Amino acid sequence: MIFASLRTGSVIRFPYLWARAAARGESEGRKFRPVAVGVRVPKPNGEDVLLLFPITSQEPAGERFAAEIPDTEKRRAGLDGTMRLWIVLDEYNQDVIGRSFYLEPDPPLGRFSKAFFLPLLQEFIRRRAQTLAVHRLRQ
């Protein structure tokens, strides 16, 4: 992966660790799944912090903060257009470029449009105090 290409809205494959699994003591995601780069926080040493939101084919429960991905956005993001997919925004994984065990050297699958993704990010920022973070960085 060319890490410079990772920016807001990029979709990559990542072994996402769900917050409920982390709460049970699990430390590894069970499978590689598409995730959206929500935020990339630049750091002076080049070890930028990424907030990664999971994409799932399982319809989230009604109380979850999630959005169904429209067909047009699935195509832009390089996702399977034949499946219903949701992006979940009430939890995220945080990882660090340069210290990650999980980021793979593959190009992004695609990218969400600003028109679709930025309103979701704005709502995430408003709700951030209620979100769950799983830190995937090595010390």
DAGI-V935846 format. One record per helix or strand of 3 or more residues. SS is the DSSP state (H for helix, E for strand). FROM is the first residue (numbers start at 1). LEN is the number of residues. If there is no record, write none. Layout:
BEGIN
SS;FROM;LEN  SS;FROM;LEN
END
This chain:
BEGIN
H;3;3  E;10;5  H;19;5  E;33;9  E;49;8  E;66;3  H;71;7  E;86;3  E;91;6  H;114;17  E;132;4
END
